[in-house]
Amino acid sequence: MNAEIKPYIITSATGKVVKLLQTNEKGYKKSIENNQLWAVNPETERLLPEECEGKIKSFAEKEDWYQAIIEEPKSATEDKTEIKEMAESSSCGSEIIERLYKIIEQRKKELPEGSYTTHLFNSGISKIKKKTGEEAVELLLAENKSETIYEAADLIYHMLVLLAAENIKPEDIFLELSNRE
């Protein structure tokens, strides 16, 4: 790769360093255009999208480095409130799925005591698969619209836990679905 690689420092609005990456001018411009971090993979030297906790607020090009400023990650209560607001505002369904998946990944990483998601991860992949299957059957047995909505939500939640347990991202599923158009 010929383009000059510079440090890419991701900070919170308070100045706390969240992540250190490397990128080049093309990656920095692509980050701004897509409002998503694009960084140079140090092993392959390829420009790739980078996961980021929190929404990107702004970008800044410094003399010898690039910067992206993100919002501080939200608490679990704020996460649930945001998901509910997205659903009520008819926001894109994939955004809700991705946000819920991030919460599930956070639970997988932190395993907070008293969390049902923690219980599932601690029970192992077999239990998660069994529970997902049970939810699928309950959806099939739903007798009215209200029950169908409730059971569909349960199935989607458990499916996301299963995906997280197997390190499969929702984007992988969206990509597969896009190939079926």
C-alpha positions in Angstrom: 0.0 0.0 0.0 1.5 3.3 -1.1 -0.7 5.8 0.8 0.8 7.2 3.9 -0.5 5.5 7.0 -1.2 7.6 10.1 -2.5 6.9 13.6 -6.3 7.1 13.9 -7.2 8.0 17.5 -10.8 7.4 18.5 -11.8 9.4 21.5 -15.0 10.1 23.5 -16.3 13.6 23.7 -14.6 14.0 27.0 -11.2 13.2 25.4 -10.8 9.6 26.7 -9.0 7.4 24.2 -11.4 4.6 23.2 -9.5 2.9 20.4 -6.2 3.3 18.4 -6.2 2.4 14.7 -4.3 3.2 11.6 -5.7 4.7 8.4 -4.7 6.6 5.3 -6.2 9.6 3.6 -8.6 7.4 1.6 -9.8 5.6 4.8 -10.2 8.9 6.6 -12.3 10.3 3.7 -14.3 7.1 3.5 -15.0 7.3 7.2 -16.4 10.8 6.9 -18.5 9.9 3.8 -20.0 6.8 5.4 -19.9 8.0 9.1 -18.2 4.7 9.9 -14.6 4.1 10.8 -12.4 2.7 8.0 -8.9 1.6 9.1 -5.9 -0.2 7.6 -5.6 -3.7 8.8 -1.9 -4.0 10.0 -1.6 -7.6 8.9 -3.1 -7.4 5.4 -2.7 -3.6 4.8 -6.2 -3.6 3.4 -8.7 -0.8 4.2 -11.6 -2.3 6.1 -14.6 -1.1 8.1 -14.0 -1.0 11.9 -16.6 -1.7 14.7 -17.2 1.3 17.0 -19.1 1.5 20.3 -21.2 4.6 20.2 -22.2 7.0 17.4 -19.5 9.1 15.7 -20.0 12.8 16.5 -17.2 14.3 14.4 -13.9 13.8 12.7 -10.7 15.9 12.8 -7.6 15.8 10.7 -4.5 16.7 12.7 -1.0 17.3 11.4 0.3 13.8 11.9 -2.8 11.8 12.8 -6.6 11.5 12.3 -9.3 11.7 15.0 -12.9 10.5 15.3 -14.9 11.6 18.3 -17.7 9.3 19.5 -20.5 9.5 22.1 -19.9 7.7 25.3 -21.4 4.2 25.4 -24.9 4.1 27.0 -26.0 2.2 30.0 -28.3 -0.9 29.6 -31.4 1.2 30.6 -30.5 3.9 28.0 -30.0 1.2 25.4 -33.5 -0.2 26.0 -35.0 3.2 25.9 -33.2 4.0 22.6 -34.4 0.7 21.1 -38.0 1.4 22.1 -37.8 4.9 20.6 -36.4 3.5 17.4 -39.3 1.0 17.2 -41.9 3.7 17.9 -40.4 6.1 15.3 -40.6 3.4 12.6 -36.8 3.5 12.4 -35.1 0.9 10.2 -35.5 -2.6 11.6 -31.9 -3.5 11.0 -30.8 -0.7 13.2 -32.9 -2.1 16.1 -31.5 -5.6 15.5 -27.9 -4.3 15.4 -28.4 -2.3 18.6 -29.9 -5.2 20.4 -27.1 -7.5 19.2 -24.5 -5.0 20.6 -26.3 -5.2 24.0 -26.2 -9.0 23.8 -22.5 -8.9 22.9 -21.8 -6.6 25.8 -23.6 -9.1 28.1 -21.6 -11.9 26.7 -18.4 -10.0 27.4 -19.3 -8.7 30.9 -21.7 -11.5 32.1 -23.5 -9.2 34.6 -25.0 -11.1 37.5 -28.8 -11.5 37.4 -29.1 -11.0 33.6 -31.1 -13.7 31.7 -28.7 -13.2 28.8 -25.8 -14.1 31.1 -27.7 -17.2 32.3 -28.0 -18.3 28.6 -24.3 -17.8 27.9 -23.4 -19.6 31.1 -25.6 -22.5 30.2 -23.8 -23.1 26.9 -24.5 -23.3 23.2 -26.7 -26.5 23.5 -29.0 -24.7 25.9 -29.1 -21.6 23.7 -30.0 -23.7 20.7 -32.7 -25.6 22.6 -34.2 -22.4 23.9 -34.2 -20.9 20.3 -36.0 -24.0 19.1 -38.6 -23.8 21.8 -39.2 -20.1 20.8 -39.6 -21.1 17.2 -42.3 -23.7 18.2 -44.1 -21.2 20.4 -44.2 -18.8 17.4 -45.8 -21.5 15.3 -48.4 -22.2 18.0 -49.3 -18.6 18.4 -53.1 -18.2 18.1 -53.5 -14.5 17.3 -51.7 -11.4 16.1 -50.7 -10.3 19.6 -49.2 -13.7 20.5 -47.4 -13.9 17.1 -45.8 -10.5 17.7 -44.7 -11.5 21.2 -43.3 -14.9 20.2 -41.6 -13.5 17.1 -39.8 -11.0 19.4 -38.8 -13.8 21.7 -37.5 -15.9 18.8 -35.5 -13.0 17.3 -33.9 -12.2 20.8 -32.9 -15.9 21.3 -31.7 -16.1 17.7 -29.4 -13.1 18.3 -28.1 -14.7 21.5 -27.3 -17.8 19.4 -25.6 -15.7 16.7 -23.5 -13.9 19.4 -22.6 -17.3 20.9 -21.3 -18.4 17.5 -19.7 -15.1 16.7 -22.0 -14.4 13.8 -22.8 -10.7 13.2 -26.3 -9.6 12.0 -24.6 -8.1 8.9 -23.7 -11.6 7.9 -27.4 -12.5 7.9 -28.4 -9.3 6.1 -25.8 -10.1 3.4 -27.2 -13.6 3.0 -30.7 -12.2 2.8 -29.6 -9.7 0.1 -28.4 -12.6 -2.0 -31.9 -14.0 -2.0 -33.7 -11.0 -3.6 
